[in-house]
């Protein structure tokens, strides 16, 4: 899944496995590497929010939940 625009080569890509965020990568989107790392680091992410480009990436860490809940 990705957020952004492939045409302008500015996007964030996410990899999910069994509904769990397992990897993320940013391409020409600055100041998001730490946030992507926090999302991936053992957290289950609300996948629907990842699809909404207008949702600030920093907000996703607040609406994520742990794998247990």
C-alpha positions as CSV (number, residue, x, y, z in Angstrom):
1,X,0.0,0.0,0.0
2,X,1.3,3.5,-0.6
3,X,0.5,7.1,0.1
4,X,1.4,9.9,-2.2
5,X,2.0,10.3,-5.9
6,X,4.0,7.9,-8.0
7,X,4.0,10.4,-10.9
8,X,5.9,12.9,-8.9
9,X,8.0,10.2,-7.1
10,X,6.9,11.5,-3.7
11,X,5.3,8.7,-1.7
12,X,5.5,6.4,1.3
13,X,5.2,2.7,0.8
14,X,4.0,0.3,3.4
15,X,4.1,-3.5,3.5
16,X,1.5,-5.5,5.5
17,X,1.5,-9.1,6.5
18,X,-1.6,-10.6,8.1
19,X,-2.9,-7.1,8.8
20,X,0.3,-6.1,10.6
21,X,2.6,-3.3,9.3
22,X,6.0,-4.9,8.8
23,X,7.9,-2.4,6.7
24,X,7.8,1.2,5.4
25,X,9.8,3.3,3.0
26,X,9.7,6.9,2.1
27,X,10.7,8.3,-1.4
28,X,11.2,12.0,-1.5
29,X,9.0,12.7,1.5
30,X,11.1,14.3,4.2
31,X,11.0,14.1,8.0
32,X,8.9,10.9,8.2
33,X,11.6,8.2,8.7
34,X,11.3,8.2,12.5
35,X,7.6,8.1,12.3
36,X,7.6,5.2,9.9
37,X,10.0,3.4,12.1
38,X,7.7,3.9,15.1
39,X,4.8,2.6,13.2
40,X,6.7,-0.5,12.2
41,X,8.3,-1.2,15.5
42,X,6.0,-3.8,16.9
43,X,2.8,-1.9,16.4
44,X,-0.4,-3.0,14.6
45,X,-1.6,-0.1,12.5
46,X,-5.1,0.9,11.5
47,X,-4.7,0.1,7.8
48,X,-7.7,2.2,6.8
49,X,-5.9,5.4,8.1
50,X,-2.9,4.6,5.9
51,X,-5.0,4.9,2.8
52,X,-6.1,8.5,3.6
53,X,-3.3,10.7,2.2
54,X,-4.7,13.8,4.1
55,X,-4.2,12.0,7.4
56,X,-0.9,13.3,8.7
57,X,1.7,10.5,9.1
58,X,2.4,11.6,12.6
59,X,-1.2,11.1,13.6
60,X,-1.0,7.5,12.6
61,X,1.3,6.7,15.6
62,X,-1.5,8.0,17.9
63,X,-4.2,5.9,16.3
64,X,-2.2,2.8,16.2
65,X,-2.7,0.0,18.7
66,X,-0.5,-2.7,20.0
67,X,-0.7,-6.3,18.6
68,X,-2.6,-7.3,21.7
69,X,-5.3,-4.8,21.4
